[in-house]
């Protein structure tokens, strides 16, 4: 992901299959998840659902195949 989307900050989760992505460097406005869905056709949970201080984050569920994760990352990268 870092090579395709270097402005997104990410920390490997300690457990589970949910990743918080800091997309503040992308300038996607108040609802980055909606913009990513609109432009890249990738559905993510908007961080604002978990409180106003998380509005520049999106939550990625990566409990799927590596191929689908790669496709999602590629779609996001191409749409920005």
FITORDO-778017 format. One record per residue (C-alpha): residue number from 1; x negated, z, y. Coordinates in Angstrom, 3 decimals. Layout:
<nodes>
> num  X  Z  Y
> NUM  X  Z  Y $
...
</nodes>
This chain:
<nodes>
> num  X  Z  Y
> 1  0.000  0.000  0.000 $
> 2  -2.822  0.844  2.452 $
> 3  -4.187  -2.676  2.374 $
> 4  -0.796  -4.271  3.104 $
> 5  0.608  -1.650  5.483 $
> 6  -2.386  0.167  7.021 $
> 7  -0.367  1.731  9.868 $
> 8  1.865  3.667  7.465 $
> 9  0.554  7.133  6.714 $
> 10  1.161  8.537  3.250 $
> 11  0.183  11.562  1.220 $
> 12  0.397  11.490  -2.568 $
> 13  3.126  13.955  -3.558 $
> 14  2.158  17.068  -5.514 $
> 15  4.955  16.348  -7.993 $
> 16  8.027  14.179  -8.435 $
> 17  8.649  10.562  -7.551 $
> 18  9.611  10.738  -3.882 $
> 19  7.108  9.756  -1.215 $
> 20  7.387  10.461  2.504 $
> 21  6.036  7.587  4.565 $
> 22  5.186  8.099  8.239 $
> 23  6.195  4.821  9.867 $
> 24  5.790  5.992  13.466 $
> 25  3.022  3.440  14.048 $
> 26  5.374  0.526  13.368 $
> 27  7.614  0.953  16.435 $
> 28  10.868  0.585  14.492 $
> 29  12.961  2.745  16.810 $
> 30  15.301  5.626  16.079 $
> 31  16.255  4.526  12.549 $
> 32  13.273  2.926  10.820 $
> 33  15.025  2.873  7.428 $
> 34  17.804  0.689  8.862 $
> 35  15.276  -1.736  10.364 $
> 36  13.379  -1.977  7.062 $
> 37  16.637  -2.620  5.213 $
> 38  17.687  -5.253  7.738 $
> 39  14.369  -7.095  7.911 $
> 40  12.796  -6.546  4.490 $
> 41  15.863  -5.892  2.334 $
> 42  14.326  -2.665  1.016 $
> 43  16.535  0.443  0.959 $
> 44  14.806  3.693  1.886 $
> 45  16.183  7.070  2.930 $
> 46  15.834  7.682  6.652 $
> 47  13.961  10.857  7.473 $
> 48  16.462  11.718  10.199 $
> 49  18.889  12.653  7.395 $
> 50  16.612  15.638  6.760 $
> 51  16.360  16.726  10.379 $
> 52  15.463  15.283  13.790 $
> 53  11.753  16.080  13.464 $
> 54  11.564  13.640  10.525 $
> 55  13.010  10.619  12.341 $
> 56  9.730  8.690  12.150 $
> 57  9.613  9.035  8.360 $
> 58  11.267  7.233  5.485 $
> 59  11.532  8.435  1.921 $
> 60  10.548  6.068  -0.888 $
> 61  11.721  6.668  -4.438 $
> 62  8.943  5.261  -6.607 $
> 63  10.508  6.207  -9.955 $
> 64  10.535  2.579  -11.113 $
> 65  8.196  -0.080  -12.422 $
> 66  4.951  -0.930  -10.608 $
> 67  6.238  -4.490  -10.217 $
> 68  9.300  -3.372  -8.253 $
> 69  7.221  -1.072  -6.062 $
> 70  4.809  -3.924  -5.315 $
> 71  7.722  -6.238  -4.488 $
> 72  9.202  -3.652  -2.108 $
> 73  5.889  -3.078  -0.337 $
> 74  5.369  -6.844  -0.066 $
> 75  8.842  -7.303  1.449 $
> 76  8.245  -4.575  4.000 $
> 77  4.828  -5.999  4.938 $
> 78  6.165  -9.539  5.357 $
> 79  9.129  -8.416  7.457 $
> 80  7.090  -6.599  10.120 $
</nodes>
